[in-house]
Amino acid sequence: MPEYELFPFADLDLARRLEKTEALSNADFVEGRARAFPDSGAEWREIGGTYAMFDGPTSPISQTFGLGMYQAVTAAWLDEIEQFFRARGANIFHEVSPLADPSSLALLNERGYQPMEFTSVLYRPIHKEVNLAAGRNEQIQVRLIDDGEQELWAQTATRGWSEFTELAAFLEEVGRVSAKRSGALSFIAELAGEAIATGVLSICEGVALLAGASTIPEGRRQGAQLALLESRLRYAAAHGCDIALMCALPGSASQRNAERHGFRIAYTRTKWHLPQS
């Protein structure tokens, strides 16, 4: 059977599955933050089918997902969402799928929101025998972390993201938050017994979200992320998933690598920001 026949059409039903998976993965992170840092005020709410996340005033997770995915957006709901963020001293961001109800775009424009960022949402079908085209480095071993290894995972991830200095404060706390998450699965790749790369897997209603990709500088170009990707895809398929999901900046190396391993762009999401008056 030609490969393209295995791909479900990128319609509203698929978009709802993908957006819900990412929303609930972020909600799980916010709940982990609340357990790890009870004074943080971290919480999330579902308002009119939209998931509003507060993970701290400067956290990249503080935003909404799913705006307009299940029904038309009303001014009253958008008022409530905006107040949710204002009351917590956070800027207001919405990441919106092009398949959202047209009312979303109309209201955002009426209120002076500005587009500020795009995200490629990529997907592919998966099965238990999934085998990526590129050859794996058999010296790299991938496994789920054991209880008590959250700090090892966080330190490895932080070293891999060290060039993103604007996220330093956020990354310093990732380990403690991850230790308190209930839904995410943390994977680690090892070479000669040393941790060199990380990855995360979240599962929601048959969709596997792949995130947390990080490789320490000295461990790069050895196939660690390929091994992590294949291991997580097989794990997800074995646990009932039929679709894998990844997000990347348009035209980035991450998008190129995802497409190289069988992912396709479902749609490009737009992040909207409401400037402070």
C-alpha positions in Angstrom: 0.0 0.0 0.0 1.4 3.4 -0.9 2.6 5.3 2.2 0.3 8.3 1.5 -2.8 6.1 1.9 -1.9 5.4 5.5 -2.1 9.1 6.4 -5.4 10.3 7.7 -6.7 13.5 6.1 -5.6 16.6 7.9 -9.1 17.8 8.6 -10.9 19.3 11.7 -11.3 15.9 13.4 -7.6 15.3 13.2 -6.8 18.8 14.3 -9.0 18.4 17.3 -7.1 15.3 18.3 -3.7 16.9 17.9 -4.6 20.2 19.6 -6.2 18.3 22.6 -3.1 16.2 23.0 -0.8 19.2 23.2 -3.2 21.1 25.5 -3.5 18.2 28.0 0.3 17.6 27.9 0.8 21.2 28.9 -1.9 21.0 31.5 0.0 18.0 33.0 3.1 20.1 33.1 1.2 23.0 34.9 -0.2 20.5 37.4 3.4 19.2 38.0 4.5 22.8 38.6 1.7 23.3 41.1 2.8 20.2 43.0 6.5 21.0 42.9 6.1 24.7 43.7 2.8 25.2 45.6 3.4 28.9 45.9 3.7 29.4 42.1 0.0 29.8 41.5 0.3 27.5 38.5 -3.1 26.3 37.2 -5.1 25.7 34.1 -8.7 26.1 33.1 -11.0 25.0 30.3 -13.1 27.9 29.1 -15.5 27.4 26.2 -13.4 24.5 24.9 -10.2 26.5 25.2 -7.4 25.4 27.5 -5.8 28.3 29.4 -2.5 27.6 31.0 -0.7 29.6 33.7 2.8 28.3 34.5 4.2 31.6 35.8 4.3 35.1 34.3 7.3 34.5 32.0 6.9 30.8 31.3 6.6 29.8 27.6 3.8 27.5 28.6 1.6 30.3 29.9 -0.9 30.6 26.9 -4.0 29.0 25.5 -4.4 26.0 23.2 -7.5 24.9 21.3 -9.1 28.3 20.8 -12.2 27.8 18.5 -11.5 24.1 17.9 -14.9 22.9 19.2 -17.3 25.8 18.9 -17.5 29.4 18.0 -15.6 31.8 20.3 -17.8 34.4 22.1 -16.7 37.7 23.4 -17.7 36.6 26.9 -15.4 33.6 26.8 -12.5 35.7 25.5 -13.1 38.2 28.3 -12.9 35.4 30.8 -9.7 34.0 29.3 -8.1 37.4 29.2 -9.0 38.1 32.8 -7.5 34.7 33.8 -4.1 35.9 32.6 -4.4 39.5 33.7 -5.2 38.5 37.2 -2.0 36.5 37.4 0.3 39.2 35.9 0.9 37.3 32.6 0.9 38.5 29.0 -1.9 37.0 26.9 -1.0 34.5 24.1 -3.2 32.2 22.0 -1.8 29.5 19.7 -4.4 29.0 17.1 -4.9 26.4 14.4 -6.0 27.5 10.9 -8.9 25.0 11.3 -10.3 26.9 14.3 -13.8 28.4 13.9 -13.6 31.7 12.0 -15.0 33.6 15.0 -11.5 33.2 16.6 -9.7 35.2 13.9 -12.5 37.8 13.9 -12.4 38.4 17.6 -8.6 38.4 17.8 -8.4 41.1 15.1 -11.2 43.2 16.7 -9.3 43.2 20.0 -5.9 44.3 18.6 -4.1 41.0 18.8 -0.9 40.7 16.7 0.5 37.5 15.1 4.0 36.9 16.4 5.1 33.3 15.7 4.3 30.3 13.6 4.6 26.6 14.4 4.5 23.6 12.0 2.3 20.9 13.4 3.6 17.6 12.0 2.1 14.1 12.2 2.5 10.6 10.9 0.7 7.2 11.4 2.5 4.7 13.6 2.4 0.9 14.2 4.2 -1.5 16.4 6.8 -2.5 13.8 7.7 1.1 13.0 11.2 1.3 11.6 12.8 4.6 10.6 14.7 4.6 7.3 18.0 5.8 8.7 20.3 3.2 10.4 20.5 3.4 14.1 23.7 3.5 16.1 23.5 0.3 18.0 25.8 1.6 20.7 23.1 4.0 21.9 20.6 2.6 24.4 17.3 4.3 25.1 15.2 3.7 28.2 12.6 5.3 30.4 14.2 6.9 33.4 13.9 5.2 36.7 12.3 6.8 39.8 14.9 9.2 41.3 16.5 10.0 37.9 14.5 13.1 37.2 17.5 15.3 38.2 19.7 13.3 35.8 17.2 13.8 33.0 16.8 17.5 33.8 20.6 18.1 33.9 21.1 16.3 30.6 18.2 18.3 28.9 19.5 21.6 30.3 23.0 20.9 28.9 21.4 20.2 25.5 19.5 23.4 25.6 22.3 25.6 27.0 22.3 27.8 23.9 18.8 29.0 24.8 19.9 31.4 27.5 16.5 33.1 27.6 15.1 29.8 29.0 17.7 29.3 31.7 15.5 30.0 34.7 12.7 27.9 33.2 15.0 25.0 32.5 16.5 25.0 36.0 13.1 24.0 37.4 12.2 21.4 34.7 13.5 18.5 36.7 11.5 19.2 39.8 8.4 19.8 37.7 8.9 16.6 35.7 9.2 14.6 38.8 5.7 15.7 39.8 4.1 15.1 36.4 1.6 12.3 36.2 1.1 11.9 32.4 4.5 12.4 30.7 7.1 9.7 30.1 10.7 10.8 30.2 13.2 8.9 28.1 17.0 9.1 28.1 19.6 8.0 25.6 22.9 6.6 26.8 26.3 6.1 25.1 28.8 3.9 27.0 26.6 4.3 30.1 26.6 8.1 30.0 23.4 10.1 29.4 23.7 12.2 26.3 20.1 13.0 25.2 16.6 13.3 26.4 13.0 13.0 25.0 9.5 13.1 26.4 6.4 11.2 25.3 2.8 12.2 26.2 -0.2 10.1 25.1 -3.8 11.2 24.7 -6.6 9.2 23.1 -4.3 7.5 20.6 -2.1 10.4 19.8 1.6 10.4 20.9 3.2 13.8 21.4 6.9 13.8 21.1 8.8 16.7 22.8 11.7 17.4 25.1 14.3 16.6 22.4 17.8 17.6 23.7 21.3 16.4 23.1 24.4 17.5 25.0 26.9 19.3 22.7 29.5 16.5 22.9 26.9 13.8 22.2 25.5 15.3 18.9 25.7 13.7 15.5 25.9 10.2 16.9 22.2 9.2 16.3 20.9 9.8 19.8 17.7 11.6 18.7 17.0 9.0 16.0 17.2 6.3 18.6 15.0 8.3 21.0 12.5 8.9 18.2 12.2 5.3 17.1 12.0 4.0 20.7 9.2 6.5 21.6 7.2 5.7 18.4 7.4 2.0 19.1 6.4 2.5 22.8 3.5 4.7 21.8 2.3 2.2 19.2 2.5 -0.7 21.7 0.3 1.4 24.0 -2.5 2.0 21.5 -1.4 5.1 19.6 -2.0 5.3 15.8 -0.8 8.9 15.3 2.4 10.7 16.4 2.7 14.4 16.7 5.6 16.8 16.7 5.9 20.6 16.6 8.7 22.7 15.1 9.5 26.1 13.8 8.7 26.4 10.1 11.8 25.6 7.9 13.9 24.6 10.9 16.3 21.7 11.2 13.7 20.1 13.5 11.1 20.2 10.9 13.5 18.9 8.2 14.4 16.0 10.5 10.8 15.2 11.3 9.9 15.1 7.6 12.9 12.9 6.9 11.5 10.4 9.3 8.0 10.2 7.8 6.2 13.2 9.3 4.1 15.6 7.3 2.8 19.0 8.0 -0.8 18.9 9.1 -1.1 22.7 9.3 0.8 25.8 10.5 -0.4 27.3 13.8 -0.2 31.0 14.5 0.6 32.5 17.9 -1.2 35.7 18.8 -0.2 38.2 21.4 -2.3 41.0 22.9 0.0 44.0 23.4 -0.3 45.7 26.8 -2.2 49.0 26.7 
